[in-house]
Amino acid sequence: MPLPTARAVLATATTLSLLAVLTASVPAAAPTRGFGPAGSGSGELGPHVSAVAVAADGTVYVADPKEGEIEVFAHGGTPLARHEVPGARALATDGNRLLVADGAGVLELDGNRLVSALGVQALALSDGRILTARASGVYTGDDLLAPLPEVNGIAVAPDGDIFVSSSTRVHRLGGDGELVDDWPAPDVRGIAVTPDGDVLLAQGTRHEVGVYSISGEKLDVLEGMNVVGAVAADCRGNVYALDHSDPRGHIFPVEGAEPPPCVTPTPTPTPEPIREPSPTPQPTPAPEGAVLGATREDEPILGQTQRAVVLRGEVYAGKGRARRRVTGRTLLPVSTSFDTADGAVRLEYETTTGADRTRYGRYMSGEFSGGEFTTHQGDGDSLVEIHLEGSGVGAGTGLAQAAAKAKPKSVWSTAKGKFRTNGRHGAATVRGTRWYTEDRSDGTYFRVSEGSISVKDFRTGRTRVLTAPESYLARAGCVSRRLFWIRLSVPVGTRVDAVAVSVGARRARLRRDSRVRALVDLRGMSKGPVTVRIRVRLADGRSLTGTRRYTTCSAAERAGGAPPPL
C-alpha cells in the first residue's frame, strides 16, 4: 500500500531505514518549530504518543497506542492524514512502506501481518531484517538474536551495529547479536543513531535529547522540551522529538541542510521481510492446563515470566516511567506491578513438575481486578504471591505514622491453583475461590464471595479458614523501620552485565560504582521473614543467583539496634 507522502518523489528516495534509527548530530539549541498541538482531533497529538518515524521524502509518522492511531505530517509539521491502528506503539519505514508494532506483532499499514509476536516494545529494520525488541531481548523474525532485560528502544547504525536501550543502559551489538559494548545512561526512553555514528537518546525527565559517542561519551544536548519520550530524524539529519508539552512534536534542523528527499545514485533494493510461516496443526490435544493460544515463544516460564491477558477495561503494567498500558496478550517478568483499577487481567503461570503439575496441569491462572498490586513467583515453587501496592511501604517510624500515610489498596481475585494475596497485616491463600483483599488503616480485611480461603494473621501468627460469605480483619501490628544497603559479591576479575534484586515482590534500587550494591527497604513491612532474591549475569554469559533472609520487627529492631552484619 503506497504511503501518503508530502512530495511526489518517493520512488527515487533512499531505502535507508528511518524509524528513530538514522539521525544526525545537531547543535544544542531550543526547537526552532513545533508540530502536533496537544489534543485528540485530526493533526493533534495526545499525551501517550510513543514513537516517531520519518520516511525518505520527509513525511513524519507519530504512533499513539492509547488512541490507537498514527498521525501523518508533511516535512515541517503540516498535518496530512490519520490512520487507525489499535495498539500502535512502534514504527519503522524502509522508504516505501510503513511497518507498525502493535500488541500482537508487526504489520504493514494496510494490515498485512508480517510477524506474530506478543509484547513488541520497539522496532527497527536492518538489511531487510525486521528487528523486534521484546521482554526477553532482541529478535529477528522468530529467532532470539540477543537476550537483554527491560529493552525499550532499538536503532541500527550505518555500519550495521545494533544499539539497544533500557531505562538505564545502552547496549551495542554486532549485526550477529554479539555484545560489543555497553554503558550507563539515565532515564532513556528512546534511541536513534546518526549517519555519522553518534547515538541520540530521548532522556525523559532530563528534558533533553542527549548526543553521545558510541562509547557513551556525551557530546552534545538538545534542550527546551518537557518529558521526552521518542526521537527520530529525516535523511538530512533534522531531528524530531516527542514530549508532553504543547505542541508535542519538536524539530531541530541542521543548519544549511537541504530538505528531503535524499537521493542516492544507485539505491539498493530492500529484500522482502521474513514472513512468519503458518502454524502447523497439531494432531494431539494440548496437555491439561495448557494456555490456549500459547506458542513456544509466549509460554510463561516458571519464576521468570507470566502471561497477561487483558479481559476488560484498561490495565497498566510497570511503575513510574516504565508504566505502560497492556493490551491483548503479552509476556511480562514475574515481578511486575499492575494497575487494574479500571480493568481486569488474567495472569497465567507455569507450575513445577511433580504434585503441583499433577493437580493443576502445566499452567495455572488467576483473574484480578479493581486494584494495584505486584506479582512474584520463585523459580522453585509454583506459588504466586500478589502483594497489594503500598502494602509493604511504610512512611514512618511506627505503626501510627505508617497507618496514617499508607494509602489503602485492594484487589478482587478469582483463582484456582497456588495463589496468595498479601497485605500489610495478613495473607490469604486460595482454595479455589473468589475473594477480596483490602489494606486499611486498622489492618488487612478479607472477604470471601465464593468458595474458601486460608487467612494468615501476621500479628497473632494464627491461620483460619474463611468460607463464603465470611470475612476477617487481620488487625495492624508491628511494622518494620529498617532501610540499608547490601553489597553484592562477584568473582574477582569478572565483569557484571546485569543485576536484578527483589525484596519480597518489589525491585530493589541498585547502585553501581566501584561496587554493586542494592537498597533493602523493609520499612512498613509486617512482622515476619523477608527474602531478598539476587540474580547477577556476568559478561561471559554465566548467571549467579542467591538469597538473603531478614526478619522484620525482631527484638533488635524494636530496641533500635542496627541490622545484622553483611
Buried (B, 14 or more C-beta within 10 A) or exposed (E): EEBBBBBEBBEEBBBBBBBBBBBBBBEBBEBEEBBBBEEEEEBBBBBBBBBBBBBBBBBBBBBBBBBBBBBBBBBBBEBBBBBEBEBBBBBBBBBBBBBBBBBBBBBBBEEEEBBBBBBBBBBBBBEBBBBBBBBBBBBBBBEBBBBBBBBBBBBBBEEEBBBBBBBEBBBBBEBEBEBEEBBEBEBBBBBBBBBEEBBBBBBBEBBBBBBBEBEBEEEBBBBBBBBBBBBBBBBBBBBBBBBBBBBBBBBBBBEEBEBBBBEEEEBEEBEEBBEBEEEEEEEEEBEEBBBEEBEEBBBBBBBBBBBBBBEEEBBBBBBEBBEBBBBBBBBBBBBBBBBBBEBBBBBBBBBBEEEBBEBBBBBBBBBBBBBBBBBBBBEEBBBBBBBBBBBBBBBBEEBEBBBEBBEBBBBBBBBBBBBBBBBBBBBBBBBEBBBBBBBBBEBBBBBBEEBBBBBBBBBEEEEBEBEBEBBBBBBBBBBBBBEBEBEBEBEEEEEBBBBBBBBBBBBBEBEEEEEBBBBBBBBBBBBBEBEBBBBBBBEEEEEBEEEBEBBBBBEEBEEEEEBEEE
